[in-house]
Amino acid sequence: VLHFNSSGSSLMPQPVWDAVVNHTTLEAAIGGYEAVTEASEQIEAAYDAIAHLIDCNRNEVAIVENATRAWNMAFFSIPLKPGDTVLACQAEYATNYVSLLHAAKTKGISIEVIPSDDAGQISLEALENAITPSVKLITMTHVPNNGGLVNPAIEVGHIAKQSNILYLLDACQSVGQMPINVKEIGCDFLSTSGRKFLRGPRGTGFLYMSEAALQNAEVSLLDLHSATWTACEQYEPRPDIRRFESWETNFAAKIGLGVAVSYASQVGIEKIWERIQMLTPILRSELSKIPGLTIHDQGAIKCGIVSFSVDGIDPQSICDALASYRMNVSHTPQQYTRLDMEPRNLTDLVRASIHYFNTEEEIERFCHVLAELLKNH
Ligand SMILES: Cc1ncc(COP(=O)(O)O)c(C=O)c1O
C-alpha cells in the first residue's frame, strides 16, 4: 500500500510486529499469566524506552490503552473545584473537550478557549492575558487531528511555569513525529497514543505525569493493580503512577509499544522529523497544483499532516476512490476539532499524513492519481 495515514494508524515495523506475535504465541503455548512472568523484562523495558524517548524517569510513565485514556486519567486526577478555570485551545481534540464540558457540568469548572493567532496557533498573548487566580490548568493539543499545525508547546510551558499553573499536553499526533522532551516543554502531564507516529500496535498509549504532579493527583478509577484491598473496610491506592493503569491489559501490545518506541529512538527522532519536514512541503506543493483543491494547514511550523478539500466533492468519496488504488488517507470530520473548524467554516476534510518511510516517488504517484480522479469526476 501507499500509506499516508500515520496520523490515523501507522504501519508497524517488523520488530514491533514480531514482538506482538511472539508474545501472543507464548501466551497460547504456556498461558497468559505465565507468559507475563517470562516476559517481565520486555514489559519493563517499555517504560525505559518511553522514559528515554521523552526524557523523563521511568516512574513517571503509565502505559494505557490509548491517548484519550491517558488524557482522561491525567485530567480527572486534578482536584478541580467549582469556580476553577481551565484554559483550552482551539485545536483541542474532541474527546478532551467533551471531558472538559463534562467537568463543567458535573464539577462546576469554567472553560475558557484561548483564540488562535493569525498563523492559526494558540495566541501566546491571549494566553498570558487570560491568566487569573482562578486558572488551575492549561490544556493544549500540540498537533491537532485536522492538519499540519504545531502549537508552541515550549512557550506555553514557560507561561504555565511562570504562573504556577498545571499544564496538560495532548501530544497524540506529535510523539514519534518530532522530538518531544518533557523537561524542555515543562508540562506536568503528557498523553499520547502508540499506533500513530510511533508505529506501535493499536490499543496502546501512555501517560507522562511528573513526580511533582503525582503528589497531588487524585485517583478516580481503582482496581487491583491501582490499589490493594488491605482489610475488609480498607484499601490502599498504590503510590506510584501505575495507579493510572489497569490490571488487565494486552501485554503483547504493551511489549510491542516498547519495541516501537525503541525503534523510533534507534532511527533517530531528529532524523525522522527532518525527513518529514523535507517530504511534506513537496506534498503540499504538488497538491496545490491540482485545480479546485484547497489546503487547510495552519501554523508557523507545519508537520507531516496535510488536510485539504476539493470544491464540490465529499471528502469520504475522495478517500474511497484513493483506497481503490491502495492509497490510504483518512477523512477528518468537523466534530473532531469543532473549535477550530466551525469558525473557519470547514466541514469534513481529507487528511494525508507523511511519515519518514514515505518517499518522493509515492508523493508524485499519489498526486498524479488524485489529479486524474478529480479530472474524471
Ligand atoms: C490530537 C489527538 N488527540 C487525541 C486523540 C485520541 O487518540 P486515541 O484514539 O488514541 O484515544 C487523537 C486521535 O486521533 C488526536 O488526533
The ligand as an SDF file (V2000), in Angstrom:
LIG
                    3D

 16 16  0  0  0  0  0  0  0  0999 V2000
   -4.8660   15.2480   18.7380 C   0  0  0  0  0  0  0  0  0  0  0  0
   -5.4820   13.9660   19.1720 C   0  0  0  0  0  0  0  0  0  0  0  0
   -5.6610   13.7390   20.4800 N   0  0  0  0  0  0  0  0  0  0  0  0
   -6.1930   12.6010   20.9350 C   0  0  0  0  0  0  0  0  0  0  0  0
   -6.5890   11.6160   20.0760 C   0  0  0  0  0  0  0  0  0  0  0  0
   -7.2100   10.3690   20.6220 C   0  0  0  0  0  0  0  0  0  0  0  0
   -6.3410    9.2920   20.4930 O   0  0  0  0  0  0  0  0  0  0  0  0
   -6.8260    7.8310   20.8660 P   0  0  0  0  0  0  0  0  0  0  0  0
   -7.7180    7.3980   19.7450 O   0  0  0  0  0  0  0  0  0  0  0  0
   -5.5630    7.0320   20.9710 O   0  0  0  0  0  0  0  0  0  0  0  0
   -7.5770    7.9030   22.1440 O   0  0  0  0  0  0  0  0  0  0  0  0
   -6.4340   11.7980   18.6900 C   0  0  0  0  0  0  0  0  0  0  0  0
   -6.8640   10.7560   17.7490 C   0  0  0  0  0  0  0  0  0  0  0  0
   -6.8360   10.8710   16.5680 O   0  0  0  0  0  0  0  0  0  0  0  0
   -5.8530   13.0060   18.2310 C   0  0  0  0  0  0  0  0  0  0  0  0
   -5.6720   13.2290   16.9400 O   0  0  0  0  0  0  0  0  0  0  0  0
  1  2  1  0
  2  3  1  0
  2 15  2  0
  3  4  2  0
  4  5  1  0
  5  6  1  0
  5 12  2  0
  6  7  1  0
  7  8  1  0
  8  9  2  0
  8 10  1  0
  8 11  1  0
 12 13  1  0
 12 15  1  0
 13 14  2  0
 15 16  1  0
M  END
$$$$
